[in-house]
Amino acid sequence: MKTIGLIGGMSWESTTVYYQLLNRMAREQLGGLHSARLLLWSFDFAEIEAMQAKGDWDGATKAMTDAARALERGGAECIVICTNTMHKMADAVQQAVKIPLIHIADATATAIKASGSVRPLLLATRYTMEQDFYKGHLRDKHGIETMVPDEAGRTLVHDIIYNELCQGIIKPGSKQAYLEVVRQAQAEGADGVIFGCTEVGLLISQADFDLPAFDTTALHAKAALDFAL
């Protein structure tokens, strides 16, 4: 089994899910007392969020590449960025190390294509929904065109992620608000839902929809374990 290097803490709420999923899947595949071979670099998310809010993407990129190099020195044989938003600097992270980066959008695209969805809705942070690093990766590398909510919907989705989910707060009213965003998008032609922030799966799940849902955390973890095995 190869050693997976996790860049986490963004937030630790979803990094915990990665840790659980990777170990659970390793046990399911290998049996007995097996678990995943992991190294974890966990950020203080308040520092990362401050850089995001200021638009200090150069500072964030340095933090991410430093973390990737540290994991490589520690023996990691691949890099997993445990957040969709920070894939904004995925190319820089890959260039900083010799080991492969397992890209979350690639894992997600495989599932989208297998489902037959052609116009999935992207629920994510404002950075991921509005900038092109994620939507562009899906479009240019995989031919997948995504939808995003309107301005009010993007604000709602983003604020719930940072003010609630990243802090471990789960509110039934917020779940209903997310479901309404999806219903509106479905009426406009959305035929799938991308949980494009690793915390979104803490609030909603496939059981809430009659159209395919793509939990990027679970898909990313599976792709990483498939590589490790």
N, C-alpha and C positions, 0 to 999 in steps of 0.2 A: 504494500500500500504506500503510495506517495504521500508526502506531507503537504497539507493544504495550508497556505498562509492567508489568514483572514485580516483584512483591514476593517475594523469595526468601531463601535462606540458612536455610530452616527445614525440613529441613537442606539444605546445599548439595549433598548427594549426589543428592537428587531435583531440585533446581534445575538441575543439570547435564543431567538427562534432559529437562527442559523446553526448555532451550537447544538441545539436539541435535534434539529432535523438531520444534520450530518451524522451525529452519533446514532440516532435511531435507524437511519437508512443503512449505515454500516452494519449494525447488528442484524437488520432484516436480511441483508444480502449475504453476510458471512456467518451469521449464527453465533450461538454461545455468548461469550463475554466480549466479543469484538466491538470495538468502537473506532471512531475516525482518528487519524493521526493529524493533529492540528497545532498550528502556532497562531496566536492571536495578538494583534496590536490594537489596543482599544483607546481611542481618543477621548479626551474631555470634550464632549460635544459642544459645550458653551463656547469654547474657543473656535471651533469650526463654524458654528452658526454665526458668530460675530463676523468672521471673514466673509461668509456668504452674504450677510445683510449689508456689509460695506462694499460688496463687489470686489473684494480683495482675492480674486481668483489666482493671482500669482502666488500669494502667500499660502493659499489652500493647496495649490499644486506642489509647492515645496514640501509642505507637511506630508502630503500623500506620497510623494516620491521618496522622501526620507523613510517613511514607514515601510514602503515596499522594499527598499534596500536593506533595512534592518531585518525584515523577515527572510529575505534571500540569504543574508549572512547567517541567520539562525538555522538555516537548513530547509526552508520552504521550497517546494518544487513547483508550485504555481501560486498565483496571487488571486484572491477573491476580494473585491471591494464590496463590502456588505451594505450597499446603499445605491439606489439608482442615481440620485443627484450627483454624487461625486464621480460618476462615470464621465462627467464633463472633462475630467483630466485623465481619462483612461489611456489615451495615446501617450501622454507624457509618462504615466506610470509604467506602461509597457516598455517605453524606450529607456527607462531608468534601470531595468533589470534584464537578465538573460533568460529568466524562467517565464513561462506563458502566463498571460492574464486571461482568466475565464470571464468573458464579457457577459453581463446580465442581459443585455438586449439580444445577444445571439441566442441565449437559452430561451428567452421569451419568444423570439421569432420562430423557432422550431415548433413550439407549441401552437402558436397562432396559425401557422401554415397547416399543421396536422388537423386543426379544428375546422378549417374551411373559412374562418373569419377573414374578411377582406377590408373591413373598416372598423377596427376596434376603437373604443373610447379609452383615452389615457387619463387616469386619475393619479396625480402626483404632486410634488411641490411645484410652486409657481416657476421655479428655475427650469424644471424638467418639462413642464407643459408649454412654456413660452419660448425657451431657447431651442436651438436646433441640434444640440449634440446627441440627444436621444432619439427624437423623432427622425432626425436626419439619418442616423445610423440604421434605423428600421427601414426607412425609405430607400436609401442609397445602396445598402448592402443586401437587403432582403425584399425590396419591392412592396413594403407594407406601408400604406398611408393611414395615419392615425387621426382620430378626432380628439378635440379637447373641449371642455365646457366653455361657456361664455364667460365674460369677465367676472360676473357675480359668482358663477360656479367655481371658477378658478380660485377666487379669493376664499370662498368657503372651504374648498378642499384643502388648500394650503394652510389656512389658519387652524383647522382641526388637526392636521398633522403636527404642527409645531406646538400649539397651545395645549393639546390633549394627548394624542397618541405617543409622541416622543417623551411625554411625562408619565406614561402609564395610565392615563385617564381614558376610560371607555364610557361614553354616554349613549344611551338608547336614542336620544334625540339627534345626535350627530350621525348615528347609523341611518336613521330615517332621512336625514338631509342628504347623505351620500346616495341613498337609494333613489331619491327624487331626481338628483342630478343624472343618474343613470337612466331613469325612465324618460327624462326629457331627451337625452341623447339617443335613446332607442327609437323614440318617435321621429327623430331626424335621420335615422338610418344606421345608427351604430349596431353592429352585429357581434360585439364582444366587449369585454371590459378588461383592460390591463391595470392590475394593481401596481402602478408605476412608482410607488414609494414602498419601501420594504416594511413600513408600519401599517399600510392600508389593510393588510390581511388580519390585523388585530381587531378590526372593526367589522369588516364584511367578509363573506366567503362565497364560494360557488353555490351554496345552498340558498342564497338570497336571490338568485337570478335564474331566468329561463333561457339565458344566452351564455355562451362560454366565458368563463372568467379565467384570467391568467395571473396567478399569484407569483410574482417575480421572485419573491424570497424562496419559495419552494422549488421553483424551476431552476433558479441559480444554484441552490444547494445540491440538487440532483446532478446538474451538469458538473459541478466541482467533484462530487463523489465518483461519478462515472469516470472522470479523468484520473482520479487518484487510484481507482481500481483497475 
